[in-house]
């Protein structure tokens, strides 16, 4: 497989080899190395745009930043490759390298967020399951088995609905077990992809562990431990055997209850692992203790207090027998012992609930992930932890570039603002404004400061390096700030804000005094842009179906446009032609407005007719990018009459915002799935100089 592109700091080298390409699409495709995953539209998650801007065009998903921690054990180390780990991020399975943040590959076929994941003991297969899809009737939740070597799907396993909870490969990799919120347990044959066993329980199976394998004639029998609530605490943990019945010619599951204390032991189980000799099973519970079960006798042995807020994750070192426990309170502990005797041999504290633990090949380090989206490398010897990366865990509402091409900012609905270095995807700065209701919009002042609008009606400015709050404008509007734009040159420096109250206000950037306000929109202002040629003109759109232009010199509205239906949701401005303003609405229409004409001079219809949440014209002026509720990022070629040139499928929820880098070689998109997707755009060589 070809080497993947490097990060933003080295993009000049990455694209210099393509500077001699022609404008013909076929020649571009033959000249460009094929670094894309070949399964971008495979499986259940194939988009409706197959054949239109798919895996052979200008847009390529380079990197997905972060990890949400929404679902447990969805970050796992590869059992053979010492630097490789696999994580879920939205609907994408990302194969990452701890030594090289640019070395990231993607397995894409899901259309909803991935809720369960497993890697086979040899590392040859990866299984991923998802939340039930809302794009087809029935809320189907397919399980996809991937070939690690080829990065292609081997099987698409159907049957589950609502959500896949657990996936586990058998030790010999003959079978894959899957459980779901539909209370079903499926066991698939990994040679054929067929279901060999299925059973519906009264409640979802919350724990499933393969134990020992016993040779029994032509077909082996498999020892299994599972837990399915219902019928009282005595019925929770079951010791099972999966064996082949030659009379019935089918696999059967025989179960017996594990003997519990006579007084009962009511627990909700979060995690489980087997001891290296398969003699004991260790279970983490909701009360923060570790329960020890003897599998030989099927009997409960001990309860070991570990942490508070639940013992969420357990990992066992197969060589030393050390047990690592990740708690809901953020504590990570190393225990040594056996049966009823256990001792604490190390402890550290991470930033929040530990949702995943996985020992890396080489047996010297472990990966840990928390509910705050932070990923760590932890030394097994002394539990010293180093942060690999951080991320958003809530809906990301907006993104913005400053004057630097390799630095962007993102904001989420919980008031978090992060500044990212796209050369290594590290967090440069992080701000958390609690009790603000969330960040709604972002803009840069050059590359030194970030202006953010918040739901609490405040506008706040932060230093882009230190995160220090430089100033704020309280109660800038009645209600939340909906959009913000900054203009700064040698003659003019001002800030424009739009609000839920329908007002457009202009503030002096130097002292934040209100210069002028326009209150002509009847509903919320949804988009603002400063004219690219005449900065004294301010264009604004609103959900009241109006597009207005205000002149700061004349201090009045100078242009007014209106449509009968289709509320405007965002706007941008062309750099070519007559510098028309482009508006987007809830029906997926892009309308091109010339101030000299009462009606749109051009219309481009999104093929999906889905709601458009953001529209941005590229720096060269040739392309316009959109995103919306169909989970896709789309690029239209304005020179080619607004034809759809490229489609990117990387998000698993609504895409809420996007932005071009200043060199037009990358697009950053953000969405409700808490993903920050970074796209390489290979049309820059065509677009530069093409528009006059």
N, C-alpha and C positions, 0 to 999 in steps of 0.2 A: 504494500500500500504506500502511496506517495506521502512524503512528509507534509504535515499540515502547516498552514501559514503561521507566521510568528505574530507577535502582538503589535500594538499600535506604534510603539517606539521604533520598530524596524520596518514599518510599512513601506517606507520609501524603497528599500531594497526589494521587498516582496513584490511590488508592482513595477519596478524598473524593468524587469525582464519582459513585461507585457506592453511596454511603451511603443513598440513597433507594430502592434496588432492593427488590423484594419477595422472598418466599421461593419464588415459582414459578420453576422452572428455565427455562421458555420465556421469561419476561420478563427473566430475567438474561441470557439469550443475546442477546436483541434489544437490550438496553441496552448491552452491552459491546462496545467496538470490536473488530473481528476483526483481531488482530495476529498470528495464528498462521499458520505455513506450512501450506498446504493439502495437502501431500503427506506428512503424518506417518505414514500407514499405507500408502503406496504402494510399488510395486516389490516386490523380493524380501523386503524387511525388514518388511512389514506384520505387525503383531502379531496374536495370536489373539484380541484383544479389540476388533476392529473393531465399531463400533456400541455398545460399552460403555465409557463414559468416554473417548471418543476426542477429536478435535480441537475439539469444540464444548462442552467441559465446564469444570470449575473449575480444572484443572491445566494450566499452560502452562510450557514450558521457556523460561526467560528468558536464561540465560547458561551457558556451559560454560567453566570456568576451565582454562587451561593448554594444554600441548602436550607430548606424551610424547617425540617424537623417535625413536619405535620404527622408523619407516620414512622413508627419505630422500625429499627433495623433496615433502613433504606440507604444506609451508607456502609459498605463492606469492603474490606481489603481483599485483593486477589490472593488466593492461596498459594500461588506459584511465583508470579512476578513480584519482586520485593518492593517496587515503588508504585505499583498500580493499585488503584482502588476504583470502585464503582458506586455511583450514587444516583438517586432519582432527583430530578428537578422538574417539577411540573409533569408533563407527559413524556419527557425525554429521559432515557437512560444514558448517563454520561460516564465514559471511561476516562479516568484522569490519572495524572502522574504527579506524585508528590515532589519529584525533582524538577519538573518542568511544567509550569502552569499553562504553557501554550499547547502542550501535548494533550489534547482533549478530543475524544471521538464520541460520536453520538449514534445511538440506536433509536430510531424513530418509527413508531408504528401505532402507538397509543393515541387516543384522542381525548383522554381525560387524565387527571393526575394519577401518578403511580402510587399505589398504596402498599405494595408488598414486593419484596425482591429476595433472590437467593442465588448464590454461586455454587456450582457443583464442586465436590472435593478436589477434583483435578484441575478446576478452573477452566474446563473446556466449554462449559455451558453457563449461561446466565438466564434466569427466569424472572420475569417481571409481570405483575398483575396490577390492575387499575381500579379506580372507582367506576361504578356503572355509568355508561355513556348516556348523555342526554340528547345525543344526535340521532338516535334510532329508537324505535319503540322497544320496551322491555328492560331497559337499564342493564344491558349486557355488560359484563366485566371480563373481557378476555384475558387469558394468560399467554404471554409470548415467550417462547424459548429461543434464545439466540446462540449462534455458534461464535465463540469468542475469537477464534482465529480469523474467520471470514467476515465477522460483524454482520452476518445475514441471519434472518429468522429461520429456524428449523421447523417449528410448529407454532400454530395459533390455536390454542386450546380454549374451547368455549364450554359453557355450562353454568358458570357462576353469574350471578346478577348482584346488583346493589354495590358490593365492594369486595375485593379479594383481601383477606386478612393476613394469611400466612402462606408461604411457599417454602418447601423443604425438599431437597434432593436426598435420595437414599445414599448410604455410604458407598455402594457399588455403582451409583449413578444409573441404575436400572429403572428407577421410578422417580416421579415427582409428585409430591402431595400438595394439595391446595385446599384451603378452607376460606369461607366467605361469610359475609353478613347474612347470606341467604340460608344459613345453618347447614350447608352442604359440605361434605368432604369428598373430594375427588382424588384418585390416584391414577396417574397416567403412565403408560409405558413409554420410556424415552427412546425406544427403538422404532416404535410405530406411531406414537402420538395418540394411541387409542386409550380410552378409559378402561382400566382393569378392575376398578372398584369405585363404587359410589354409595354414599349413605347420607340420609337427611337426619339431623339431630333436632332435639327440641329447642336447643339454643346454639348459637355459633360456637364452633370449636376455637378456643382462644389459645391453646397450646398444642403443639404437635412436634414430637421429637422421634427421629429414627434412632434405635439403639443397636443391638447386636444383630448379626446375620447368622443363621444356623443352616448348614447344608443339610438338605432333606431330600435325598434322591435327585431326580432331574432338576427340580426347582427348589431354591432355597426358601426358607421362611424368615420373616422379618419381625423383630421385636419393636413395638411402637408404644410410646407413651403419649396420651392425649388428655385434654381436659375440656369438657363441655358442661357448663353450668346447667342446673335443672335437676330436680328430684332430691334436693337436699345436699348438704356438704359432703356426705359420705360418697356421693356419686360423682364428685368433681373429677378426680384423677383416676384414669383407667390405664391398666397395663394390658396391652393388646398383642396379638400375634396375627400377622398377615401371612396366610399360607394358601397354597393352591390345592383345591379339592378336585381330584381326578374324576370322582363320580359325577359331580355337577359340571366339571370342566370349566371352573371359574375360580377366581381368587375370593377368599372369604376372610373376614376379620372377626377373631374371637377375643372377647374382652372380659376382664375381671376388675373389680374395684380394688384400689389400693387401700389397705387397712389403715384407718385413721384413728386418732385417740377416741376413746369411748365417749367422752363428753362432746365430741365434734370439734372441728377446727374450720370455722367459716373464713374463707379467704377468696379474694379476687386475684387471679394469677396474671402477672405481667410478662414474665420471661422465664426461660428454662434452658439449662444446659446439662449435658451428661459429664460425669467424671471420665478421665482418660481411659479407665478400664471398663467403662460402661456398667459399673456396679451400682453407682448412685446417680440419682437425678436431683439437680439443684434448681429450685423454683423461687423466683422473686415475686413478692406479693404486694398488695396495696397498702399493707401496714408497715412496709419497710423491712420485713424480715426475710431470711432465706430458709425455705423449708427443704429438708434433706429426706429423700426417700431411698430405701434400699430396694433395688429392682429385683434382686434374686428372690427375696421373700415377699415382695410387694407390700411393704410396710413403711409407714411414716417413722422417721427416726428422730428428727430434731428441728427446732426453730431457732435460727441464729439472728439476733437483732443486728441490723446493718445501718439503716439510715431512716430518715423521716420522709414523708411525702411519697412513699412507695419505692420499691426496688424495681426499677424499670428495665435495666439491661444487665445481663450477666455474660461474661466471657471466661473460658477456661483455657489455660495454657496446656496444650496436650503433652508437652515435654516435661514441664516441672510440676504440673498439677495445681499451680496457683490459680485462684479464682478472683476475677476482677468484677467488682460490683459498682454499677452506676445508679445513683439515687435520684429521686425526684427533687431533692434539695440541692443537687449539684455536686454532691460528694462522690469521689471515686476512691474506692478502697481495694486493697489487695489482701486477700485472706489465704491462709494456709491451714490445712487440716484434713480431717476425714471423719466420716460418720458423725459422732456427737461432739467432737473436739475440734474447735477452730480458733485460730489466733489472727489478730490484725498485724500485718507486716508492712503497711504503707497506706498513706492517705493523702489526697489532695483535693482542692476545690476548684470546680469549673464555674462558668458564669450562670448556668441555669440547669434545668432538668436534663440529665444525660439520656438520650433516646437511642443511641447506637454505640456499641463497642465492637471492635474487630481487630484481632491480632494480625499483624502484617507478616508476610513470608520473610524468613530470616529470624523470626522469634526474638527480636530485640525491641520492637516498637509496636504500638497499638494506635489505632485510629479511634477517636471519640467525637461524637457530634451531640450538640445540645439543642434544646427547644428554641433557643434564640438564634439558631442558624449558624453557630460558630463551630468550626471543625478544627480539631487538635491532633497533633502527633504527640504521643505519650510514651516515654521510656518505661519499659516493663520493670526495670531494676529499681528506680527511685520514684517513679510516677511524675517526673518533671514533664510539664506540658508546654508545647509550642503551638501557637495559632497558625493554622494553614490559611484560613480565610474566614470572613464574616459575611453576613447576608441579611437581606430583609426577610421577614417572616410573615408580613401582612401585605395586603394589596398595595402595589406600587402605583402611585397615581400619576407621576410625571417624571420627566428626565430632561436634561438640558446640557449643551456643550457651551464652553466659554471660548476664548480665543485660542486655546490649546486644542490640538486635534486628538490628543491621547488622554484627555482628562474629561470626565463627565460627572454630573451629579444626578442623584435620584432622591425622590421623596415618597413616603408612604402614608397610609391613613392613620397611623399611630403617632405621627409627629416626628418620625425619624428622617434625617437627611444624611446621605452618605456621598462622599466624593471618591471616585474610583480612578485609579491609575490603570489605563487599559494596556500598558506595556507588560504588567505582571498581574493585573486584576486584584491588586491589593487596595485596601481602604486607606486613603490619605487622611480623610477627616470624617468624623461622625458626630452628629448632633441629635440629641433627643429632647424635643420640646413637649413635655408631658402636659396633659390637660389642655391641649390646644385644639383638639378635634381632628388633627391631621393636616398634612401638607397637601395643598391643592394645585399649586403651580410653582415653577422655578424659573429664574433668569439670572444670568451672570452679569457682573460689572467687570468687563475685561476678563482677566483670569485670576483676579485677586479676591473677589467677594461674590457671595451668592445671595440673591434676594428671593425670599419665599413668601407666598401667600398661604394663609392658614384658615381653617374653618371658623376660628374664633374671631374673624374680621381683622386680625392683625397682619401687618406686613413686617417681616423681620429680615435683617441682613446679617450675615455671618462671614467671618474671615474664612476663606477657602482652604487654608492650611491648618490653622489652630482650632477652628470651630467657635472662636470667641464671638459673642453677639456684639455687633458694632452699633446697631441702632434698631429702632422699631417704630412703626407708625400704628398707634392703637386706634381701633375703631375706624379703620380706613373706609369701610363701607358698612351699611346696615346688613348684617348677615355675612356669610363667608366670602372670602376673596375667590373669584373664579378664574382669573387670568392676570398675568403680569408681563410687562415688556419693558426693556431698558434700552435707552438710546444715549450714547455718550461719544461726542467728538470734540473738536477744538472749539466749536461754536455753541453747541447745545448739549446739555446733560440733564436728562429728565427720566422719570419713572412713570409708566402708565399702568393703572390698575382697573380691572373690571370686577363688578360685584354681583351678588345675587339680587341686589336691589335694582339692577338695571343701569346703574351709574357708571360712567367712565370718568376717571379722575387722573389728573396730571400733577405730579409732584416734582419739585426741584430736587435733583439728586444731591446737591451740596448740603442743603439744610432741611430737606424733607417738608418744606412748606407747600401747601396746596396752591398750585398756580392757577388751575382752572378746572371746572367740572362740567360735564354734559350729562343731563338726565333726560334722555329722549327714548331710550329703550323701555318697553313696558314689562319686559321679563328679564331674566338673568342674562348678563353678558357672557357669552361662551367663547369668544375669541377676540384677540387684539393683536394688531401688527402695525408697526411704524413703517411708513412708506419707504421703499428702498431708494427712491430718487429724491423725494422731497420730505425730509423728516418732520416738517411742520404739519404734515398730514397724518392723521391717526385713523386707521380703519378698524371698525368693530362690527361683530355679528352677535346676534342674540337668538334665544329660543322663541322670540316673538316673530320670527320669520323676516326680520329686517337686517339689512346691511347698510351701515352708515359710515360716512367719512367726515371727520371734523378737521378744521383748519385752526391751528394754534395761533396763527397770526391774525386771522379775521375773527377768531374766537366764536366760531359758529359752525353749524353743520353745513357742508357744502354739497354733499351728494347723499342721496337716499335711494335705496333699492328695497324691494319687498317681493316676496313670493306668497302665493295663496296657501300653500301647504308645504310641509317639510321644514321643521325648525332647524336653523343653522346651529351646528355643534362646534365648528372650528373653522379657522381660515389661515391662509398663507398667501404669499404674493409671488408672482412670476418675476424673473429677472430679465426676460427677453420680451420680444414683441412690444405690446403697449403696457407692460407691467400690470397685467390684469390681476385682480385679487381672486383667489380660488376659495370658494366656500364648500363645505361638506355638510350633508344633512343625514337624518335618520334613515333615509331610503337608499343610501349609498350613492347619491348623486354628487358629482363634482361640477359645480357651476363656475364659469369663468366670467367675471364682471369687468367691463370697461366703463370708466366713469362717464364717457360720452354717450353711452347707450342705456336705455331704460331696462332692457332685457338682457339675459346672459348671451354672450357672444359665442359660447361653446358649452357643451355639456358632455361629461364622460360618466357613463353608468357603470358602477361596480357590478361585475357579473353575478355576484351573490346577492346583491341588493341589501346588504346588511348594514346596520348602523355603523357610521364612521366616527371614531372617537378622536382621531388626530389626522391632520394633513400637513405635510411639510414639503416645500420645494427644495430641491437639492442646491448646493452652492453654485453649481455651474448654470443652473436654470433649466437644464434639459429634462430632468426627471422630477416626479412628485411621488412621495411615499405616503401611504395611508395605512391605517390599522383600525380594527373594530371588533365587533362581537362575534365574528366568525373565526376568531383566534389566529388570524393570518396577518402577515405584513405583506403589502403589495406595492409594487413600483410600476408607475405608468410612464411611458415615454412621450413627452410633450411634443417633441419634434416629429414623432411618428403618428401625430393626430390623437394622442392620448391613449394609445393602445397599451394593454396590459403587458408589461415586459417581463415581470418576475413576481413570483409568489414565494413567501417564506413561511413554513409551518414549524414553529418552535414552541409556541405557548399552548397551554392546556385550558386557559380561561380567556376572558375578554382581554384584548390588548388595549391598554388605556392611554398609552403615550409612546411617541418615538421622536427621534432627532437624528439629523445627519451630522457626521463629523465635518469639520471645515474643509478637509481635503477630499470629501465626497467618496472616501474609500471604505467607510463603515457607517452602519446605521445601528443605533441602540434603541431597543424597544423594551417596554415594561408593561406589566399587566397584573390582573387579579390573582394570578398564580404565584406571585412574589418572585417571578423570574426577571432577571436582567439578561436579555439576549443580545449578543453582539454579532452583527452580521457583516461579513465581508461583501463589499459591493464591487463587482468587476466591470461595471459600466463606466467607471470614472474616466478611463482612457478614451472611451468613445465620446463622453459628454464634454470633456475639457476642450474648449475652443470651438465647439460645434455650434454654440449659440452666440449670436451677436446682438 
